[in-house]
């Protein structure tokens, strides 16, 4: 099955690489787009409707509005794909109860912890309620997750009566956001409906969210309809979006069902959850830089380090500061995700892995330096004896150390140039303070 992002980037390359865009190119692009979307398990009817709109709008030169035909068609593809996948979601902040439901294998329990962590980062007190009385060890799994993010867990271990569990949890919980993990089943059935309706009646949640795995593709729409009929869904979370070629099918099917995608999950860690914004999601698939996501991540990492992002601009760049930057980069997540935010999606896998290995070596090398060496790299550069000592202490080669010094000097020159260029520096700091430029406002 074709990777959706790579397939869509090939479609965009066909547009941008054409010497000129005419009706023949438009039809070729639309045909290729159909193949990519159907391969990603997007419903054939939706693909056909999307194709017609793209073809009509691409050939409508009245809509150019200062763009070239090539730019116009790229924008049409981007806009229509974003519409296909639904609206942007803005999570409600404030006291609330959240019910999570879904079938086995959807990632519901892990998602419960991710949501608790999401609201905790927003400054709210959160708690989890263990109401999955059907799956073996579900309580223990949620307990372990609650401990990992340091939030309370309410439940009665071994209890099978959801009424008793909910009454107990409500009597004890004082937190702002309560997230209830309900039981799933292998398939949607009457027993599950009865249990969910009972929980809904007793818990009275403001948010009723279905959790589905991206790998079920367009079946996600059917599940959204079934659960919506049972309890009246307010939203859907699509998990495992990073490991499935059917993510586009799942997202488009949920949007077509009339339900809003609230979040997407793209990994196993508790912070691998993001609010869904179809424009930013499609932009990343197409290879457009997602500066907003990148700056958000920088701000998060800076907050953990108790440092403002723009403060890194004010520091004298030493190996000690360079080391802090390396550690911050590691906290931003796997290299491939960071590169994706920068619009660099199709670098060879071995190059990405090599970059990650190099970062680990650089970190080990700096750890083997004295404080004086970290403050003044010239001490190392001028002394072969120091170089050999540091390489031996870090289990690396002198060549690795010299490569680190070369990279450091390049970074130092760039920082010095930015400090001298007041105009560029001002724009960068302004972007950092505001949190980046929305993708929708970026030139395409």
C-alpha positions in Angstrom: 0.0 0.0 0.0 1.4 3.4 -1.0 2.4 5.8 1.8 -0.1 8.6 1.7 2.3 11.4 2.4 4.9 10.2 -0.2 2.1 9.7 -2.8 0.7 13.2 -2.3 4.2 14.7 -2.5 4.7 13.0 -5.8 1.4 14.5 -7.0 2.6 18.0 -6.0 6.0 17.3 -7.7 4.1 16.5 -10.9 2.4 19.9 -10.8 5.5 21.9 -9.8 7.8 20.0 -12.2 5.6 20.5 -15.3 6.8 23.2 -17.8 3.3 24.5 -17.9 -0.1 23.4 -16.5 -2.9 22.8 -19.1 -5.9 20.5 -19.2 -3.8 17.4 -20.0 -1.6 17.9 -16.9 -4.7 18.6 -14.7 -6.3 15.3 -15.8 -3.0 13.4 -15.3 -2.6 14.9 -11.8 -6.2 14.1 -10.8 -5.8 10.5 -12.0 -2.7 10.1 -10.0 -4.4 11.7 -6.9 -7.3 9.2 -7.3 -4.9 6.3 -7.3 -3.1 7.6 -4.1 -6.3 8.3 -2.2 -8.0 5.0 -3.1 -4.8 3.2 -2.1 -5.1 5.0 1.3 -8.6 3.5 1.7 -10.4 6.7 1.1 -14.0 6.0 0.0 -14.3 5.8 -3.8 -17.4 8.1 -3.8 -15.5 10.8 -1.8 -12.5 10.4 -4.1 -14.7 10.9 -7.2 -16.3 14.0 -5.8 -13.0 15.5 -4.7 -11.5 14.8 -8.2 -14.3 16.6 -9.9 -13.9 19.7 -7.7 -10.1 19.8 -8.1 -10.4 19.5 -11.9 -13.1 22.2 -12.2 -11.4 24.6 -9.9 -7.9 24.0 -11.4 -9.2 24.9 -14.9 -11.1 27.9 -13.6 -8.6 30.7 -14.4 -10.9 33.3 -12.9 -9.8 32.2 -9.4 -6.1 32.8 -10.0 -6.0 36.0 -7.9 -2.3 36.8 -8.6 -1.1 33.2 -8.6 0.5 31.4 -11.5 -1.6 28.5 -12.8 0.9 26.1 -11.2 0.6 27.8 -7.8 -3.2 27.9 -8.2 -3.5 24.2 -8.8 -1.3 23.4 -5.9 -3.5 25.5 -3.6 -6.7 23.9 -5.0 -5.3 20.4 -4.2 -4.2 21.6 -0.7 -7.6 23.3 0.1 -9.7 20.4 -1.2 -7.7 17.7 0.7 -8.1 19.8 3.9 -11.9 20.0 3.4 -12.0 16.2 2.8 -10.4 15.5 6.2 -12.7 17.8 8.2 -12.5 20.9 10.4 -9.9 22.1 12.9 -10.7 21.3 16.5 -10.1 23.6 19.5 -10.2 21.7 22.8 -12.5 23.1 25.5 -10.6 24.2 28.6 -12.4 24.1 31.9 -14.0 21.6 34.3 -15.4 18.7 32.3 -16.0 14.9 32.2 -14.8 12.9 29.2 -16.0 9.4 28.3 -13.8 7.4 26.0 -15.3 4.5 24.1 -14.2 2.1 21.4 -13.5 -1.5 20.4 -10.6 -3.7 21.4 -7.3 -2.7 19.8 -8.1 1.0 19.3 -5.5 2.2 21.8 -8.2 3.6 24.1 -6.4 3.1 27.5 -3.2 4.7 26.3 -5.2 7.5 24.8 -6.9 8.1 28.2 -3.5 8.8 29.7 -2.4 11.0 26.7 -5.5 13.2 27.1 -4.9 13.5 30.9 -1.3 14.6 30.1 -2.6 17.0 27.4 -4.9 18.9 29.8 -2.3 18.7 32.6 0.2 20.6 30.4 -2.5 23.2 29.9 -2.4 23.8 33.7 -5.5 21.8 34.7 -5.8 19.1 37.3 -6.7 15.8 35.7 -7.6 12.3 36.8 -8.4 8.9 35.2 -11.3 6.6 36.0 -10.8 2.8 35.5 -14.1 1.6 34.1 -12.9 -1.1 31.7 -14.3 -4.1 33.6 -14.0 -6.5 30.6 -10.4 -6.7 29.5 -7.9 -8.6 31.7 -5.3 -6.3 33.4 -6.9 -3.1 32.1 -6.9 -1.6 35.6 -3.2 -2.4 36.1 -2.3 -0.8 32.7 -4.2 2.4 33.5 -2.7 2.4 37.0 0.8 2.3 35.5 0.0 5.0 33.0 -1.5 7.2 35.7 1.7 6.9 37.8 3.9 7.7 34.8 2.2 11.1 34.4 1.6 11.6 38.1 -2.2 11.9 38.0 -4.7 10.2 40.3 -6.6 7.0 39.3 -10.1 6.3 40.6 -11.4 2.8 40.4 -12.1 -0.4 42.4 -9.7 -3.2 41.4 -11.5 -6.4 40.5 -14.9 -4.8 40.6 -17.2 -5.7 37.6 -20.1 -3.3 38.5 -19.6 0.0 36.6 -22.3 1.7 38.7 -20.3 1.1 41.9 -17.0 2.3 40.2 -18.6 5.5 38.9 -20.3 6.3 42.2 -17.1 5.8 44.0 -15.0 7.9 41.6 -17.5 10.8 41.6 -17.5 10.8 45.4 -13.7 11.0 45.6 -12.6 13.0 42.5 -12.1 16.8 42.8 -10.0 17.3 39.7 -10.9 19.7 36.8 -10.9 17.0 34.1 -12.1 13.5 34.6 -11.4 10.9 31.9 -13.3 7.6 32.0 -11.8 4.6 30.2 -14.7 2.3 29.4 -14.7 -1.3 28.3 -14.4 -2.3 24.6 -15.5 -5.4 22.7 -14.3 -7.3 19.7 -17.3 -6.0 17.8 -20.1 -3.5 18.4 -23.0 -5.3 20.1 -26.1 -4.9 22.3 -24.1 -5.6 25.5 -21.7 -2.8 24.7 -24.6 -0.4 23.9 -26.3 -1.2 27.3 -23.1 -0.6 29.2 -22.2 2.7 27.5 -25.7 4.0 28.0 -25.5 3.2 31.7 -22.1 4.9 32.0 -23.5 7.9 30.1 -26.5 8.2 32.4 -24.4 7.9 35.6 -21.3 9.8 34.6 -23.0 12.6 32.6 -20.0 13.4 30.4 -19.8 16.6 28.5 -17.5 14.9 25.9 -18.2 11.5 24.5 -15.3 10.5 22.3 -14.8 7.4 20.2 -11.2 6.1 19.9 -10.4 4.4 16.5 -7.2 3.0 15.1 -6.1 4.5 11.7 -5.4 1.0 10.4 -9.2 0.3 10.1 -9.4 2.9 7.3 -12.9 3.9 6.1 -14.5 1.4 8.6 -13.9 4.3 11.1 -17.0 6.1 9.6 -19.2 3.1 10.2 -18.0 2.9 13.8 -18.6 6.6 14.3 -22.2 6.2 13.1 -22.8 3.2 15.4 -21.3 4.7 18.6 -23.0 8.1 17.8 -26.4 6.3 17.6 -25.7 4.6 21.0 -24.5 7.6 23.1 -24.4 10.7 20.9 -20.7 11.3 20.1 -19.1 14.7 20.4 -15.8 13.7 18.7 -13.4 11.0 17.6 -9.7 10.4 18.2 -7.7 8.6 15.5 -4.7 6.7 16.9 -1.7 5.0 15.3 -1.8 7.6 12.5 2.0 7.4 12.0 2.1 3.6 11.3 -0.8 3.2 9.0 -1.2 3.8 5.2 -5.0 4.0 5.8 -4.9 7.1 8.0 -6.4 9.2 5.2 -9.3 6.7 4.9 -10.0 6.8 8.6 -9.9 10.6 8.8 -12.0 11.2 5.7 -14.6 8.6 6.7 -15.0 10.2 10.2 -15.4 13.7 8.6 -18.0 12.3 6.1 -20.0 10.8 9.0 -20.4 14.3 10.3 -18.3 13.7 13.5 -15.3 15.9 14.3 -11.8 14.5 14.7 -10.6 15.9 18.0 -7.1 14.5 18.2 -4.7 12.3 16.4 -2.2 9.9 18.1 1.1 9.3 16.4 3.2 7.3 18.8 3.3 5.4 22.1 4.6 8.2 24.3 2.2 10.2 26.4 2.9 13.4 24.5 2.4 11.7 21.1 -1.1 13.3 20.8 -2.0 16.5 18.9 -5.2 18.4 18.3 -6.4 17.8 14.8 -6.1 20.6 12.3 -6.7 19.4 8.7 -4.7 22.2 7.1 -1.6 21.6 9.2 -2.0 17.8 8.7 -2.4 18.1 4.9 0.4 20.6 4.8 2.8 18.2 6.4 1.7 15.4 4.1 2.4 17.6 1.1 5.8 18.6 2.4 5.0 22.2 3.5 7.0 23.3 6.6 4.8 23.3 9.7 6.5 26.2 11.5 3.6 26.4 14.0 4.1 22.9 15.3 7.9 23.3 15.3 7.7 26.5 17.4 5.2 24.9 19.7 7.6 22.1 20.3 10.5 24.5 20.9 8.4 26.4 23.4 7.5 23.2 25.3 11.1 22.1 25.5 12.2 25.6 26.5 9.6 25.6 29.3 11.0 22.3 30.6 14.5 23.8 30.6 13.1 27.0 32.2 14.4 29.0 29.3 12.6 31.3 26.8 13.2 30.3 23.2 14.5 33.7 22.3 17.0 33.6 25.2 19.0 31.2 23.2 19.6 34.1 20.8 21.1 36.3 23.6 23.6 33.8 25.0 27.2 33.7 24.0 27.3 30.4 22.1 29.7 28.0 23.9 29.9 24.2 23.8 28.0 24.2 27.0 25.0 26.1 25.4 25.5 23.9 22.2 25.1 20.9 24.5 21.8 22.3 25.9 20.6 22.8 22.4 21.4 19.2 21.5 19.5 17.9 24.6 16.6 20.2 23.7 16.6 18.8 20.1 16.4 15.2 21.5 13.4 16.2 23.7 11.6 17.4 20.6 11.1 13.8 19.5 12.5 11.4 16.8 14.6 13.1 14.1 12.1 12.1 11.4 9.3 13.9 13.1 11.3 17.1 13.6 12.4 17.0 9.9 8.8 16.5 8.9 7.9 19.8 10.6 10.6 21.4 8.6 9.1 20.1 5.4 12.0 17.5 4.9 10.0 14.3 4.6 11.8 12.2 2.1 15.3 12.1 3.3 16.8 8.5 3.1 16.2 6.5 6.3 19.9 5.8 6.7 20.7 9.5 6.6 18.1 10.2 9.4 19.4 7.3 11.5 23.0 8.5 10.9 22.0 12.0 12.2 20.5 10.5 15.4 23.7 8.5 16.0 25.8 11.6 15.4 23.8 13.5 18.0 24.4 10.8 20.6 28.2 10.8 19.8 28.3 14.6 20.1 26.6 14.5 23.5 29.1 11.9 24.8 32.0 14.0 23.6 30.8 17.2 25.3 30.2 15.2 28.5 33.9 14.3 28.5 35.0 17.9 28.5 36.0 20.0 31.4 34.0 23.1 32.3 36.8 25.3 31.0 36.7 23.5 27.7 33.0 23.8 27.4 33.3 27.6 27.8 36.2 28.0 25.4 36.4 25.6 22.5 39.7 27.0 21.3 41.4 25.2 24.3 40.5 22.0 22.6 41.1 23.1 19.0 44.7 24.1 19.8 45.6 21.0 21.8 46.1 17.5 20.3 46.5 16.2 23.8 43.1 17.5 24.9 41.5 16.1 21.8 42.9 12.6 22.4 41.8 12.7 26.1 38.3 13.7 25.2 37.9 11.1 22.4 39.2 8.4 24.7 36.9 9.4 27.6 33.8 9.5 25.3 34.6 6.2 23.5 34.8 8.1 20.2 37.5 9.0 17.6 39.4 12.3 17.4 37.8 12.7 13.9 34.3 12.7 15.6 35.5 15.4 18.0 36.8 17.5 15.1 33.5 17.1 13.2 31.7 18.3 16.4 34.0 21.4 16.5 33.3 22.1 12.8 29.6 21.9 13.3 29.8 24.1 16.4 31.8 26.8 14.5 29.2 26.8 11.7 26.4 27.3 14.3 28.4 30.0 16.0 28.9 31.9 12.7 25.2 31.6 12.0 24.3 32.9 15.4 26.7 35.8 15.1 25.3 36.7 11.7 21.7 36.7 13.1 22.8 38.9 16.0 24.3 41.4 13.5 21.2 41.3 11.2 18.7 43.1 13.4 15.9 42.8 10.8 16.1 39.0 10.6 16.6 38.6 14.3 13.5 40.7 15.1 11.4 38.7 12.7 12.6 35.4 14.3 12.0 36.6 17.8 8.6 37.9 16.9 7.7 34.5 15.4 8.9 32.7 18.5 6.8 34.9 20.8 3.7 34.6 18.7 4.0 30.9 18.3 4.7 30.8 14.6 2.8 31.5 11.4 -0.5 29.6 10.7 0.0 27.2 7.8 -3.1 28.7 6.1 -1.3 32.1 5.9 1.9 30.6 4.4 2.7 31.2 0.8 2.4 28.0 -1.2 
